[in-house]
Amino acid sequence: AGLAGSYGLQDGDGGSARFTRPVSMTVDALGRIFVLEQVWVDGNNLAGLVRQIEADGRVRTVAGGLGPAGNRLGPLPGNLYWPVAIAAGPTGILYLTVAPPTEGVAVLRIELPR
């Protein structure tokens, strides 16, 4: 998925999808691939996106956004602030490590719709 040498935040089919700064990825028990991406929203803040790569190569954003600084939990997509790593737990559950420079490190649990 994506295209080497091309950057962006576009969801889409195979080569039409674009990534900006993928920093971590994981595969869940169903074989779904999840990519954690960092995006500078201004000179001081990193937002995060969780992007899923489907078996057919289609890419879609499943969590996160380019909103204001701070982690906002609740209904997806929410905001992810300074994300650094992702891991898959039981089916439909992702764990993300976030490390905002002034708030300390936290592990977030995200339940995805099945």
N, C-alpha and C positions, 0 to 999 in steps of 0.2 A: 504494500500500500504506500501511497505517496510517490514522489518523484525526486530522485537524487538531484541536489543542486537547486531545488525549488522550495521556497519557504512560504508559510502562511498558516491559517487556521481553518481551512476549508474541509468540511465533511464531504464525503462523496464516494464514488466507486473507484476502487483501485488507484490508478495513476492520476485521477483527478483530485484526490484528497491531498491535503498539504499539512505538514507539521512544521512547527517553529523551533521548539527546543525540548525534545523528549529526553527525560532524565532517568526514567525507571520504567520497567514493564514487568508484567506477571501473566501467568496463564492459570485459569481456574480449572476445577475438576471437569467441567464440560468442554474444555479445550478453547474457551474464549480468551482472546488476547486483549489485555488492557494496558494502555500506555499512559504514563503520567507525564504531563507536559507543563513546563514553566513558561510564563509569558510576562515580560516587563510591562506593567500598566502605567508606570511613570518612572522617573529616575531612581526611586527608592523602594518600590513595592513589586513583589513577584506574585502574580495570580497563578492559579493552577487549573488545569483541565484534565479530566479522565476521559480518554478516548478509547472506544472499543473497535477492534478490527474483527469483522465477521469472517466466517469461513470463505465467503466469496470475494473477500478483499475490500468490501465496503467499510468505510470508517464513519463512526458517528460519535459525537460528544455525549457522554452519559452523566457527567457531573462536573461542577465547577463553572467558572465564568470569569469575566473581566470586570467584575464589580469593584466596589470600594474595598480598601484594606480591611482585613479581619476575616476570621473563619465564621461562616454562617451556616449552622447546621439546620436541619429540617428538610422540608420538601426539596427534592432535587430540582434544579441543579445545584443551588447553594453557592457559596464562595469558598475557595480554598486559598489560603494565604501562606506563602513560602513553603510549598510542598517539596519534599525531597525524596520520598520513596513510597512504593506501593507494593502490597502483597495480597494474594488471594487467600481467603479463608474458606469456610464451607460455601457451597454453591450460593451465589448471589450476594456474598459479603466480601467487601474489600476493606483493607486497612491501609491508611495513609499516614505517613509521618510528616508533620509540618513543623517548621522551626523558624518562626518569626524572630527577628533579632532582638526585639524588646519584650517578648512574651514567653520565652522558653519553648521547650519541645513538647509536642503533644502527639498522641496517636488517635486518629479519627476512624470511626467505623461507619462505613456506608453500606446500606442494604439496597441493592439494585432490584428493580422489578424483574420478575422472571419472564 
